[in-house]
Amino acid sequence: MTPTAIDLPQVTDKDMSVPKTSFSPTQNKDAAVTKRKIICFSDFDGTIFMQDTGHILFDAHGCGSARRNILDQQIHSGERSFREVSEEMWGSLNVRFEDGFEVMEKTLEIDPDFQVFRKFCVKNDIPFNVISAGLKPVLRKVLDTFLGEEASGHIEIIANEAEITEDGSHWKPIWRHDTELGHDKELSVNEARAEAALTCDDGTIPLIVFIGDGVSDLPAARVADVLFARKGLRLEEYCVKNKIPYIGYDTFADIQKEINNIMMEDERKTKGQGLPARFNPRANMWRRVSSRQAVPNLVAATPSQEERMCLCPEAFSELKTIQQGIPESVAA
């Protein structure tokens, strides 16, 4: 959906500040050691790529930007659910799967430091997962195209499946969950955490890192141990307003540096030196569990009225211009 201007409290540089680590990055910036397994989850549109994959397809081969704007407003007003509107948008496409990527290759821009960060994760045995409200076949094709199939194969995609006819006349999302969102990111993160805990030989609970940009990422972000929010966008503004611990970033190079620091901080935590302020208190219940047998079976909570913006995934990744304070769409 196309972002819509929403008045938010003024956010000052002082408000945007986050706790700084007292530890320096390791000497070897490509490798670090920690006892706890670290797992990264990242949003796709507006985070790894600066544009929205669905928007590009809808505008070029589907309902068009004008109709998409109307549908976006229906979600914001509560008239229709994200799932219902998304089905109309995807259903408007009339393009063969392969042909739809010509315009995407020309339009999409990848975060300049993502490739280096991906290699860092592979070298340090950190699973990197994409978690998205989009369609898995589309996201996989984009990663295969921009990264190459071998590199793309190291990235797990947690998203909705799809039915797409060979002639491209029928596109239908196959939703992961029976909710208004279609994909409950919070539930997906908790499921992955519990599954990963079973593979931890020493019985520790995995440390969950989430990387995002928009308010729609909150369902997953609120159950992550460490949250990265792209600077100047809606997720950071929401975190500041609601006093949610987070680490701001401009590119994935910032994230790589901080994860090195987190590794060392978490190592100190396992030695009984306390929990760094950067970690999410709500997610800390996982970190207090001493064995994998004790991992609770959590279910995702229904988004509150306060978080109703979450019903419009990727719609709130807006950057406010300094001069006018008017939201400027950067990524959907």
ZIFEN-V56327 format. One line per field, one symbol per residue. psi: psi as a letter, one per 20 degrees, with the letter a starting at -180 (. if undefined). burial: # if it has 24 or more other C-alpha atoms within 12 Angstrom, else .. Layout:
psi->???
burial->???
This chain:
psi->qpqppppqqporhghiqqppqjqqqqgoiiqrpqhppppppprfpifgqirpgggggghhjcirhghhhghghhghijhqrgggghhgghiiqmpqghhiighghhhqpqphjggggghggghjlopppppqjapghghgggghghhqhghhiipppnaqaqppqhijioppqoqhqmrhhhonhgggghghggghhiiohjjrpqoppppahrhiighhhijqhppppppirhgggggghjlpprpqqgrihhggghhgghghghghgijkjrpqiiqohhiihhiipiqhhjpqnqqqqpprhhkhhiimpjijmqppqhgikppppgq.
burial->####......#....#.#......#...####################################...#..######....###############.#..##..##..####..#########.#.##################..##....#.#########.#......######...###############.##......#####################################...########################.......#######.##.###...#..#.......#...##############......######
